[in-house]
């Protein structure tokens, strides 16, 4: 009889501890999910590249009318490798219900984008790597769909759109007096993209940490038209980003 009593006592004790632990768990992360509105910040690693659409005659050497001669040889290839950057942002979210929330993260993005031009020979001009250095403000609006919380963890997927606006940069008129071979490849100042990704909410004692992987692609062409050896072979450029983010809420 005593053995059964002790077994019942221990069962009740551990059950009470489990209930208590669950209550403590719910209070973790500073109660971030207990309010409809909450705020935080984010750090992002950004990997950028272009999807390149070339003109039918993209291999043609560039003819400089001011010097009346070709200043490049014919092209062999044009490619865009991934280039690293980073972003800092502010998070604001509104919880629709336990599994759905709307959020925005105004961010400042510092990123380079690169295009490599390889010529048939190096006689007229060497192979060229054009770097488009950008600083831009981004304003995303995203819908986040979350699983039910399992202890101090939950997974989610998201999708949305964002608007990007370039800050600073050279005036496009500054290159009028520069030889075509020395001009820069330029992007439009503002454009929109769609975003999609997934991540995890991890509830720590004083805050919620959310590691996340997301990709974005521009809806429209980001190439600013120009008359130079680097813009002429290109029909359109679409910006592709992969972002790894850490959210603190």
Secondary structure, 3 states (H helix, E strand, C coil): CHHHHHHHHHHHHHHHHHHHHHHHHHHCHHHCCCCCEEEEEEEEEEEEEEEEEECCCCCCCCEECCCCEECCCCEEEEECCCEEEEEEEEEEEEEEECCEEEEECCEEEEEEEEEEEEECCCCCCCCEEEEEEEEEEEEEEEEEEECCCECCEEEEEEEEEEEEEECCCCCHHHHCCCCHHHCCCCECCEEEEEEEEEEEEEECCCCEEEEEEEEEEECCCCECCCCCCCCCCEEEEEEEEEEEEEEEC
